[in-house]
Amino acid sequence: MLERLAKNKKPTDLNALAAAIVGEATGETPPGPPDERDRAAVALGRKGGAKGGPARAASLTPERRREIAQKAAAARWGKADETTEP
């Protein structure tokens, strides 16, 4: 989601903003900057990322999974309790 927001971000320079608006209105938007990432490294990272989550989940014991879930719930809901107190 962050990538999608970053692609649609407007320039802060007024001249660049005006050029972007005119380009969008006329359909003549210039191509974005080329992707300079190494394709092999991107593929390798994606491959490892696809394995990592399921491998970690398989290695966790039910007790450790419960501890992680309780810590996450405390972080998520603990702040809400503090703001509702008078």
Backbone torsions as a table, in degrees:
resi	resn	phi	psi	omega
1	MET	NA	-35.7	179.4
2	LEU	-64.6	-36.6	178.8
3	GLU	-63.7	-40.1	-178.8
4	ARG	-64.9	-41.3	178.9
5	LEU	-66.3	-38.7	-178.5
6	ALA	-67.8	-34.2	179.8
7	LYS	-68.0	-33.6	-176.9
8	ASN	-91.5	5.3	-176.6
9	LYS	-71.5	134.5	-179.8
10	LYS	-85.7	149.8	177.5
11	PRO	-69.2	152.5	-179.5
12	THR	-88.7	-21.7	176.9
13	ASP	-71.2	131.0	-175.5
14	LEU	-62.1	-39.2	179.2
15	ASN	-67.6	-42.2	178.7
16	ALA	-66.9	-37.1	177.4
17	LEU	-64.1	-45.0	178.7
18	ALA	-61.8	-42.2	178.7
19	ALA	-64.0	-38.3	179.4
20	ALA	-67.1	-40.8	-179.8
21	ILE	-66.0	-43.9	178.4
22	VAL	-64.4	-41.6	179.1
23	GLY	-62.3	-40.7	177.8
24	GLU	-67.8	-40.3	-178.2
25	ALA	-66.7	-35.9	-178.4
26	THR	-92.9	-8.8	-179.6
27	GLY	80.0	15.1	-178.4
28	GLU	-109.6	53.0	-179.7
29	THR	-75.6	134.2	179.2
30	PRO	-72.1	153.2	178.2
31	PRO	-66.0	147.8	179.6
32	GLY	-72.3	177.4	179.1
33	PRO	-67.3	147.0	-179.8
34	PRO	-67.1	151.7	178.0
35	ASP	-75.7	114.1	-175.3
36	GLU	-96.5	7.9	-179.6
37	ARG	-76.9	150.3	177.9
38	ASP	-73.8	121.2	-176.3
39	ARG	-61.7	-36.8	179.6
40	ALA	-66.7	-40.5	179.7
41	ALA	-67.8	-38.4	178.5
42	VAL	-63.7	-44.7	-179.7
43	ALA	-64.5	-40.6	179.9
44	LEU	-66.0	-41.8	178.6
45	GLY	-64.4	-40.1	178.7
46	ARG	-66.6	-39.0	180.0
47	LYS	-64.0	-43.9	178.9
48	GLY	-68.6	-37.2	179.2
49	GLY	-65.6	-34.7	179.3
50	ALA	-68.5	-29.0	-179.9
51	LYS	-86.2	-32.2	-168.6
52	GLY	-59.9	-48.5	-176.8
53	GLY	-61.9	-53.9	178.8
54	PRO	-61.9	-35.4	179.2
55	ALA	-66.6	-40.7	178.6
56	ARG	-67.2	-41.8	179.5
57	ALA	-62.7	-37.8	179.9
58	ALA	-69.8	-29.5	-176.7
59	SER	-85.4	-15.2	-178.3
60	LEU	-78.2	141.5	174.6
61	THR	-82.6	158.5	178.2
62	PRO	-58.5	-34.4	179.2
63	GLU	-66.2	-44.4	180.0
64	ARG	-66.6	-38.8	177.6
65	ARG	-61.4	-39.3	179.1
66	ARG	-66.8	-41.4	177.7
67	GLU	-60.5	-44.5	179.8
68	ILE	-63.1	-42.6	179.9
69	ALA	-65.4	-39.9	178.7
70	GLN	-66.6	-39.5	178.3
71	LYS	-65.1	-40.9	178.7
72	ALA	-65.5	-41.2	179.0
73	ALA	-65.9	-38.6	178.4
74	ALA	-65.7	-39.8	178.8
75	ALA	-68.6	-37.2	-177.2
76	ARG	-74.4	-45.3	-172.4
77	TRP	-101.8	-12.4	-178.7
78	GLY	-64.8	-37.3	-179.4
79	LYS	-68.9	-34.2	-179.5
80	ALA	-65.5	-35.6	179.8
81	ASP	-67.2	-36.1	-178.8
82	GLU	-68.5	-34.0	-175.9
83	THR	-81.0	-21.4	-178.3
84	THR	-86.0	-13.2	179.6
85	GLU	-73.9	139.8	-178.9
86	PRO	-73.0	NA	NA
